[in-house]
Amino acid sequence: MIDESSNIDKSRLIIPQLAGLYRSVAPLSYAFIRIVVALVLLPDGIDKIFLGGVERIATGNIAKLGLPLPYVWAWTVGGLEFLGAILLGLGLFTRPVAVALAVMLTVIVVDIAAPRGFLWTSNGIEIALLLELATIGFLFGGGGRYSIDRVIGREF
């Protein structure tokens, strides 16, 4: 277990010999999660921006939602998934990006994924919900110890 000071209490570990590993890797865990979330979002952004996905979601999901100017929304979503994922992975402007991603993912969870149910084989709600909850966590936690936000000394 890790307490607030990041000291490992060997007596609480099932395998006490791993305390050194936990001690050295634990500080990287937040950055690791931030980067993994970014890497999950990035391929969708690449698809939308560079591979024609904007057309597909503008005429598909966004049109079904009844939003005006579906192509503007589609490019916004694509840009956010592409540029936002890069910024999130770097830990730059983490909080504003997390807010934008959380709003986008809320729309996806509530209006697109929830009607499909809770099963990943049917493009259900669980992946989008997990990503949304992670971005809400980044909103509160900021970029973390290993982020450009921390390097420049500004938490936006």
Buried (B, 14 or more C-beta within 10 A) or exposed (E): EBEEEEEBEBEEEEEEEEBEEBEEEEEEEBBEBBBEBBEBBBEBBBBBBEEEBBEBBBEBBBBEEEBEEBBEBBBBBBBBBBBBBBBBBBBBBBBEBBBBBBEBBBBBBBBBBBEBEEEEEEEBBBBBBBBBEBBBBBBEBBBBEBBBBBEEEEBE
